[in-house]
Amino acid sequence: RSKHEEIELVSLEEFYSEAPTEISRPDITLTEPHQQTLARLDWELEQRKRLAERYKECLTIKEKILKEIEVKKEYLSSLQPRLNSIMQ
């Protein structure tokens, strides 16, 4: 058994429809199962790299939003004493 057998790869139909031809190489991979598996693993790696990059971008956006929320909370908490002084 090989380690790659533990990875759930996309279906062959999805692989050939979504993967670029430089990775899928249908002229070679349709007749050679070993090359097909290698190409599917390459595609899986590309997808995981892309998702990891997207994840990092989302984390950056999340941090920015959390900072904005903190600033707004501070403003709102300082608003109550000012309102009290105006009422007096």
N, CA, C and O atoms as a GROMACS GRO file, in nm:
protein
  352
    1ARG      N    1   0.083  -0.120   0.000
    1ARG     CA    2   0.000   0.000   0.000
    1ARG      C    3   0.087   0.124   0.000
    1ARG      O    4   0.195   0.128   0.057
    2SER      N    5   0.035   0.224  -0.066
    2SER     CA    6   0.106   0.350  -0.076
    2SER      C    7   0.033   0.457   0.005
    2SER      O    8  -0.087   0.448   0.028
    3LYS      N    9   0.107   0.558   0.046
    3LYS     CA   10   0.048   0.667   0.125
    3LYS      C   11  -0.060   0.740   0.047
    3LYS      O   12  -0.159   0.786   0.105
    4HIS      N   13  -0.043   0.752  -0.084
    4HIS     CA   14  -0.140   0.829  -0.163
    4HIS      C   15  -0.279   0.765  -0.161
    4HIS      O   16  -0.378   0.832  -0.188
    5GLU      N   17  -0.287   0.637  -0.129
    5GLU     CA   18  -0.417   0.570  -0.126
    5GLU      C   19  -0.503   0.620  -0.010
    5GLU      O   20  -0.625   0.600  -0.011
    6GLU      N   21  -0.442   0.684   0.089
    6GLU     CA   22  -0.517   0.739   0.202
    6GLU      C   23  -0.580   0.874   0.168
    6GLU      O   24  -0.668   0.921   0.241
    7ILE      N   25  -0.536   0.935   0.060
    7ILE     CA   26  -0.588   1.066   0.021
    7ILE      C   27  -0.709   1.045  -0.070
    7ILE      O   28  -0.703   0.970  -0.168
    8GLU      N   29  -0.818   1.112  -0.036
    8GLU     CA   30  -0.936   1.103  -0.121
    8GLU      C   31  -0.924   1.207  -0.233
    8GLU      O   32  -0.936   1.327  -0.209
    9LEU      N   33  -0.899   1.160  -0.352
    9LEU     CA   34  -0.882   1.248  -0.467
    9LEU      C   35  -1.016   1.275  -0.534
    9LEU      O   36  -1.113   1.202  -0.515
   10VAL      N   37  -1.019   1.382  -0.611
   10VAL     CA   38  -1.141   1.413  -0.686
   10VAL      C   39  -1.166   1.303  -0.788
   10VAL      O   40  -1.076   1.229  -0.825
   11SER      N   41  -1.291   1.293  -0.832
   11SER     CA   42  -1.325   1.190  -0.930
   11SER      C   43  -1.252   1.218  -1.062
   11SER      O   44  -1.208   1.330  -1.087
   12LEU      N   45  -1.241   1.114  -1.143
   12LEU     CA   46  -1.173   1.129  -1.272
   12LEU      C   47  -1.244   1.230  -1.362
   12LEU      O   48  -1.178   1.307  -1.431
   13GLU      N   49  -1.376   1.229  -1.360
   13GLU     CA   50  -1.452   1.323  -1.444
   13GLU      C   51  -1.422   1.467  -1.401
   13GLU      O   52  -1.399   1.555  -1.485
   14GLU      N   53  -1.422   1.489  -1.270
   14GLU     CA   54  -1.395   1.623  -1.218
   14GLU      C   55  -1.250   1.663  -1.246
   14GLU      O   56  -1.221   1.778  -1.280
   15PHE      N   57  -1.160   1.568  -1.232
   15PHE     CA   58  -1.019   1.595  -1.259
   15PHE      C   59  -0.998   1.641  -1.402
   15PHE      O   60  -0.933   1.743  -1.426
   16TYR      N   61  -1.053   1.567  -1.497
   16TYR     CA   62  -1.033   1.602  -1.638
   16TYR      C   63  -1.109   1.728  -1.679
   16TYR      O   64  -1.070   1.796  -1.773
   17SER      N   65  -1.218   1.759  -1.609
   17SER     CA   66  -1.292   1.879  -1.646
   17SER      C   67  -1.234   2.006  -1.583
   17SER      O   68  -1.243   2.114  -1.642
   18GLU      N   69  -1.174   1.995  -1.464
   18GLU     CA   70  -1.126   2.114  -1.393
   18GLU      C   71  -0.976   2.137  -1.401
   18GLU      O   72  -0.930   2.251  -1.402
   19ALA      N   73  -0.899   2.031  -1.407
   19ALA     CA   74  -0.754   2.047  -1.408
   19ALA      C   75  -0.707   2.102  -1.542
   19ALA      O   76  -0.759   2.065  -1.647
   20PRO      N   77  -0.608   2.191  -1.538
   20PRO     CA   78  -0.554   2.240  -1.666
   20PRO      C   79  -0.485   2.126  -1.741
   20PRO      O   80  -0.438   2.030  -1.680
   21THR      N   81  -0.479   2.138  -1.873
   21THR     CA   82  -0.423   2.029  -1.954
   21THR      C   83  -0.275   2.007  -1.928
   21THR      O   84  -0.224   1.897  -1.952
   22GLU      N   85  -0.203   2.112  -1.879
   22GLU     CA   86  -0.061   2.087  -1.849
   22GLU      C   87  -0.045   1.994  -1.729
   22GLU      O   88   0.059   1.931  -1.714
   23ILE      N   89  -0.147   1.986  -1.646
   23ILE     CA   90  -0.142   1.892  -1.533
   23ILE      C   91  -0.210   1.761  -1.571
   23ILE      O   92  -0.156   1.654  -1.546
   24SER      N   93  -0.329   1.769  -1.630
   24SER     CA   94  -0.404   1.645  -1.659
   24SER      C   95  -0.343   1.563  -1.772
   24SER      O   96  -0.352   1.440  -1.769
   25ARG      N   97  -0.282   1.627  -1.870
   25ARG     CA   98  -0.218   1.560  -1.984
   25ARG      C   99  -0.299   1.437  -2.029
   25ARG      O  100  -0.250   1.325  -2.020
   26PRO      N  101  -0.420   1.458  -2.078
   26PRO     CA  102  -0.507   1.345  -2.112
   26PRO      C  103  -0.449   1.251  -2.217
   26PRO      O  104  -0.482   1.133  -2.219
   27ASP      N  105  -0.363   1.302  -2.304
   27ASP     CA  106  -0.303   1.215  -2.406
   27ASP      C  107  -0.216   1.106  -2.342
   27ASP      O  108  -0.202   0.998  -2.399
   28ILE      N  109  -0.159   1.133  -2.226
   28ILE     CA  110  -0.074   1.035  -2.157
   28ILE      C  111  -0.151   0.964  -2.047
   28ILE      O  112  -0.146   0.841  -2.035
   29THR      N  113  -0.223   1.041  -1.966
   29THR     CA  114  -0.282   0.985  -1.844
   29THR      C  115  -0.403   0.895  -1.869
   29THR      O  116  -0.436   0.812  -1.784
   30LEU      N  117  -0.468   0.909  -1.983
   30LEU     CA  118  -0.583   0.822  -2.009
   30LEU      C  119  -0.541   0.677  -2.034
   30LEU      O  120  -0.620   0.585  -2.014
   31THR      N  121  -0.418   0.658  -2.077
   31THR     CA  122  -0.372   0.520  -2.108
   31THR      C  123  -0.276   0.465  -2.003
   31THR      O  124  -0.256   0.344  -1.998
   32GLU      N  125  -0.218   0.551  -1.920
   32GLU     CA  126  -0.121   0.505  -1.819
   32GLU      C  127  -0.172   0.538  -1.679
   32GLU      O  128  -0.171   0.654  -1.638
   33PRO      N  129  -0.216   0.436  -1.606
   33PRO     CA  130  -0.273   0.460  -1.473
   33PRO      C  131  -0.174   0.526  -1.375
   33PRO      O  132  -0.213   0.608  -1.293
   34HIS      N  133  -0.047   0.489  -1.384
   34HIS     CA  134   0.053   0.548  -1.294
   34HIS      C  135   0.067   0.698  -1.320
   34HIS      O  136   0.070   0.776  -1.226
   35GLN      N  137   0.075   0.737  -1.446
   35GLN     CA  138   0.085   0.878  -1.481
   35GLN      C  139  -0.043   0.953  -1.441
   35GLN      O  140  -0.039   1.069  -1.400
   36GLN      N  141  -0.155   0.883  -1.455
   36GLN     CA  142  -0.283   0.943  -1.415
   36GLN      C  143  -0.284   0.973  -1.265
   36GLN      O  144  -0.328   1.080  -1.223
   37THR      N  145  -0.238   0.879  -1.186
   37THR     CA  146  -0.232   0.899  -1.041
   37THR      C  147  -0.137   1.012  -1.005
   37THR      O  148  -0.168   1.094  -0.919
   38LEU      N  149  -0.024   1.017  -1.070
   38LEU     CA  150   0.071   1.126  -1.045
   38LEU      C  151   0.010   1.262  -1.081
   38LEU      O  152   0.027   1.360  -1.008
   39ALA      N  153  -0.059   1.267  -1.192
   39ALA     CA  154  -0.122   1.392  -1.234
   39ALA      C  155  -0.232   1.433  -1.137
   39ALA      O  156  -0.246   1.551  -1.105
   40ARG      N  157  -0.310   1.337  -1.090
   40ARG     CA  158  -0.415   1.368  -0.993
   40ARG      C  159  -0.355   1.418  -0.863
   40ARG      O  160  -0.409   1.509  -0.800
   41LEU      N  161  -0.244   1.359  -0.822
   41LEU     CA  162  -0.176   1.406  -0.700
   41LEU      C  163  -0.121   1.547  -0.719
   41LEU      O  164  -0.127   1.629  -0.627
   42ASP      N  165  -0.067   1.575  -0.837
   42ASP     CA  166  -0.020   1.711  -0.866
   42ASP      C  167  -0.135   1.810  -0.858
   42ASP      O  168  -0.120   1.918  -0.802
   43TRP      N  169  -0.249   1.773  -0.914
   43TRP     CA  170  -0.366   1.861  -0.911
   43TRP      C  171  -0.413   1.883  -0.767
   43TRP      O  172  -0.450   1.994  -0.729
   44GLU      N  173  -0.411   1.776  -0.689
   44GLU     CA  174  -0.449   1.787  -0.547
   44GLU      C  175  -0.355   1.883  -0.474
   44GLU      O  176  -0.400   1.965  -0.394
   45LEU      N  177  -0.227   1.873  -0.502
   45LEU     CA  178  -0.129   1.963  -0.440
   45LEU      C  179  -0.155   2.108  -0.479
   45LEU      O  180  -0.151   2.197  -0.395
   46GLU      N  181  -0.181   2.132  -0.608
   46GLU     CA  182  -0.211   2.268  -0.654
   46GLU      C  183  -0.334   2.324  -0.584
   46GLU      O  184  -0.335   2.440  -0.542
   47GLN      N  185  -0.436   2.244  -0.573
   47GLN     CA  186  -0.558   2.289  -0.508
   47GLN      C  187  -0.532   2.320  -0.360
   47GLN      O  188  -0.581   2.421  -0.309
   48ARG      N  189  -0.456   2.235  -0.293
   48ARG     CA  190  -0.428   2.258  -0.151
   48ARG      C  191  -0.344   2.384  -0.131
   48ARG      O  192  -0.365   2.457  -0.035
   49LYS      N  193  -0.250   2.410  -0.221
   49LYS     CA  194  -0.170   2.532  -0.211
   49LYS      C  195  -0.259   2.654  -0.229
   49LYS      O  196  -0.247   2.752  -0.156
   50ARG      N  197  -0.348   2.647  -0.326
   50ARG     CA  198  -0.440   2.758  -0.352
   50ARG      C  199  -0.531   2.782  -0.231
   50ARG      O  200  -0.555   2.896  -0.192
   51LEU      N  201  -0.582   2.674  -0.172
   51LEU     CA  202  -0.668   2.687  -0.056
   51LEU      C  203  -0.592   2.741   0.065
   51LEU      O  204  -0.647   2.819   0.143
   52ALA      N  205  -0.467   2.700   0.081
   52ALA     CA  206  -0.385   2.751   0.192
   52ALA      C  207  -0.362   2.901   0.177
   52ALA      O  208  -0.366   2.974   0.275
   53GLU      N  209  -0.339   2.946   0.056
   53GLU     CA  210  -0.320   3.088   0.030
   53GLU      C  211  -0.449   3.165   0.059
   53GLU      O  212  -0.446   3.272   0.121
   54ARG      N  213  -0.560   3.111   0.016
   54ARG     CA  214  -0.690   3.174   0.042
   54ARG      C  215  -0.718   3.181   0.192
   54ARG      O  216  -0.772   3.280   0.241
   55TYR      N  217  -0.681   3.076   0.263
   55TYR     CA  218  -0.699   3.071   0.408
   55TYR      C  219  -0.618   3.182   0.476
   55TYR      O  220  -0.668   3.248   0.567
   56LYS      N  221  -0.495   3.202   0.431
   56LYS     CA  222  -0.411   3.309   0.487
   56LYS      C  223  -0.474   3.446   0.460
   56LYS      O  224  -0.474   3.533   0.548
   57GLU      N  225  -0.525   3.465   0.341
   57GLU     CA  226  -0.591   3.591   0.306
   57GLU      C  227  -0.712   3.615   0.396
   57GLU      O  228  -0.735   3.726   0.444
   58CYS      N  229  -0.789   3.510   0.418
   58CYS     CA  230  -0.908   3.522   0.502
   58CYS      C  231  -0.870   3.553   0.647
   58CYS      O  232  -0.938   3.630   0.714
   59LEU      N  233  -0.763   3.494   0.695
   59LEU     CA  234  -0.718   3.523   0.831
   59LEU      C  235  -0.676   3.670   0.844
   59LEU      O  236  -0.706   3.733   0.946
   60THR      N  237  -0.609   3.723   0.744
   60THR     CA  238  -0.570   3.863   0.746
   60THR      C  239  -0.693   3.953   0.749
   60THR      O  240  -0.698   4.050   0.825
   61ILE      N  241  -0.791   3.922   0.667
   61ILE     CA  242  -0.915   3.999   0.664
   61ILE      C  243  -0.986   3.990   0.799
   61ILE      O  244  -1.038   4.090   0.850
   62LYS      N  245  -0.987   3.871   0.857
   62LYS     CA  246  -1.051   3.851   0.987
   62LYS      C  247  -0.985   3.937   1.094
   62LYS      O  248  -1.053   4.001   1.173
   63GLU      N  249  -0.852   3.938   1.097
   63GLU     CA  250  -0.779   4.019   1.194
   63GLU      C  251  -0.812   4.167   1.178
   63GLU      O  252  -0.830   4.238   1.277
   64LYS      N  253  -0.819   4.212   1.055
   64LYS     CA  254  -0.852   4.352   1.029
   64LYS      C  255  -0.991   4.386   1.080
   64LYS      O  256  -1.011   4.491   1.142
   65ILE      N  257  -1.086   4.299   1.056
   65ILE     CA  258  -1.224   4.321   1.102
   65ILE      C  259  -1.230   4.319   1.254
   65ILE      O  260  -1.301   4.400   1.314
   66LEU      N  261  -1.157   4.227   1.317
   66LEU     CA  262  -1.156   4.221   1.463
   66LEU      C  263  -1.100   4.349   1.523
   66LEU      O  264  -1.148   4.396   1.627
   67LYS      N  265  -0.998   4.407   1.461
   67LYS     CA  266  -0.943   4.534   1.508
   67LYS      C  267  -1.044   4.646   1.494
   67LYS      O  268  -1.057   4.730   1.583
   68GLU      N  269  -1.115   4.648   1.382
   68GLU     CA  270  -1.219   4.750   1.361
   68GLU      C  271  -1.329   4.737   1.466
   68GLU      O  272  -1.379   4.838   1.516
   69ILE      N  273  -1.367   4.615   1.498
   69ILE     CA  274  -1.470   4.592   1.600
   69ILE      C  275  -1.422   4.643   1.736
   69ILE      O  276  -1.498   4.705   1.810
   70GLU      N  277  -1.297   4.616   1.767
   70GLU     CA  278  -1.241   4.661   1.895
   70GLU      C  279  -1.243   4.813   1.905
   70GLU      O  280  -1.277   4.869   2.010
   71VAL      N  281  -1.205   4.881   1.798
   71VAL     CA  282  -1.207   5.028   1.796
   71VAL      C  283  -1.350   5.078   1.817
   71VAL      O  284  -1.372   5.173   1.893
   72LYS      N  285  -1.446   5.017   1.751
   72LYS     CA  286  -1.585   5.060   1.766
   72LYS      C  287  -1.638   5.032   1.906
   72LYS      O  288  -1.716   5.110   1.959
   73LYS      N  289  -1.597   4.922   1.967
   73LYS     CA  290  -1.637   4.891   2.104
   73LYS      C  291  -1.583   4.996   2.200
   73LYS      O  292  -1.654   5.042   2.290
   74GLU      N  293  -1.458   5.034   2.180
   74GLU     CA  294  -1.398   5.137   2.265
   74GLU      C  295  -1.474   5.269   2.251
   74GLU      O  296  -1.500   5.337   2.350
   75TYR      N  297  -1.509   5.304   2.130
   75TYR     CA  298  -1.584   5.427   2.107
   75TYR      C  299  -1.720   5.422   2.178
   75TYR      O  300  -1.760   5.518   2.243
   76LEU      N  301  -1.789   5.308   2.164
   76LEU     CA  302  -1.920   5.295   2.227
   76LEU      C  303  -1.911   5.297   2.379
   76LEU      O  304  -1.997   5.354   2.446
   77SER      N  305  -1.806   5.236   2.434
   77SER     CA  306  -1.792   5.236   2.580
   77SER      C  307  -1.758   5.376   2.632
   77SER      O  308  -1.794   5.409   2.745
   78SER      N  309  -1.693   5.458   2.553
   78SER     CA  310  -1.663   5.595   2.596
   78SER      C  311  -1.782   5.688   2.573
   78SER      O  312  -1.783   5.800   2.624
   79LEU      N  313  -1.878   5.645   2.499
   79LEU     CA  314  -1.995   5.726   2.468
   79LEU      C  315  -2.088   5.743   2.588
   79LEU      O  316  -2.144   5.850   2.607
   80GLN      N  317  -2.103   5.640   2.668
   80GLN     CA  318  -2.193   5.644   2.784
   80GLN      C  319  -2.153   5.753   2.885
   80GLN      O  320  -2.241   5.828   2.927
   81PRO      N  321  -2.029   5.764   2.924
   81PRO     CA  322  -1.993   5.873   3.017
   81PRO      C  323  -2.019   6.012   2.958
   81PRO      O  324  -2.062   6.102   3.029
   82ARG      N  325  -1.994   6.029   2.830
   82ARG     CA  326  -2.020   6.158   2.767
   82ARG      C  327  -2.169   6.189   2.768
   82ARG      O  328  -2.210   6.302   2.793
   83LEU      N  329  -2.250   6.089   2.739
   83LEU     CA  330  -2.397   6.109   2.743
   83LEU      C  331  -2.443   6.146   2.884
   83LEU      O  332  -2.529   6.233   2.901
   84ASN      N  333  -2.385   6.081   2.984
   84ASN     CA  334  -2.421   6.112   3.123
   84ASN      C  335  -2.386   6.256   3.157
   84ASN      O  336  -2.464   6.326   3.222
   85SER      N  337  -2.270   6.302   3.114
   85SER     CA  338  -2.230   6.440   3.143
   85SER      C  339  -2.320   6.540   3.070
   85SER      O  340  -2.347   6.648   3.124
   86ILE      N  341  -2.365   6.508   2.953
   86ILE     CA  342  -2.455   6.595   2.879
   86ILE      C  343  -2.591   6.601   2.951
   86ILE      O  344  -2.652   6.708   2.960
   87MET      N  345  -2.637   6.488   3.000
   87MET     CA  346  -2.765   6.483   3.070
   87MET      C  347  -2.761   6.564   3.199
   87MET      O  348  -2.863   6.620   3.238
   88GLN      N  349  -2.648   6.570   3.265
   88GLN     CA  350  -2.636   6.643   3.391
   88GLN      C  351  -2.630   6.790   3.361
   88GLN      O  352  -2.620   6.872   3.453
   0.00000   0.00000   0.00000
